[in-house]
């Protein structure tokens, strides 16, 4: 049981899986739904300050590596374009929140923090939008997971 809880937290911290895989894993491994939701949010939201730290202080050193620079620029241009297509000019933080709240690949904490950093959003507002967006994302994934489990 402790191993399943640890795996749930670790899966929620990875950029590809985040809460979209940690919640189904935790629930299917027999952990309490509320405990899984708590662990997934804790793990996923704990990485946001680390990503901001990386972008603020270490990113400039990594940009000296040609492959990193190329991949970073490709991804950064993609997510900024994707966000600007959906952004409402009067409610940018609401659009940012909605962007993160969608339980789709490429719209979680990692992308949200990077996007906030790239477009120069105020840190506290960006972080609050990430927290609320990921919470809504996690609730949607939990409800979908519970629905799929009931079907089978």
Secondary structure as UniProt FT lines:
FT   HELIX           2..13
FT   TURN            15..17
FT   HELIX           18..28
FT   TURN            29..30
FT   HELIX           33..53
FT   HELIX           54..58
FT   HELIX           59..62
FT   TURN            63..64
FT   HELIX           66..86
FT   HELIX           92..101
FT   TURN            105..106
FT   HELIX           109..119
FT   HELIX           123..151
//
